[in-house]
Amino acid sequence: MKHLVVAVDRQLHAYNAHDLEAFTAAYAPDVLVEGPGDNRLRGRHALRAAYARQFQEARCRAEVLARLTEGDWVVDHELAHGLADAPLRMLVAYRVRDGLIDRVTFLA
């Protein structure tokens, strides 16, 4: 289980540091990111494009309020800052395979 947490923590630290290269390196080349509704990203290039402006503006930061692990999954209850006027609470599920995050689902 520790290797799962290491992969998710690596991307969280890069996210908070606004380090786009380190952030995308934590993900598999063919990562699938699913958001609310029909929002989907496929691949590191799409991930990089989606986060580039947010990182350039250095307006994003997330903190983990709680964490669960099961099988290949890490589910974080996060408090996201800088995405809206007030912090947003969300659940994010990360699947880790071969040391990289290959799937992300934003649950709320």
Secondary structure, DSSP 4 states (H G I P E B T S, - for coil): -HHHHHHHHHHHHHHHHT-HHHHHHTEEEEEEEE-STT-EEESHHHHHHHHHHHHHTT--EEEEEEEEEETTEEEEEEEEESSSSS-EEEEEEEEEETTEEEEEEE--
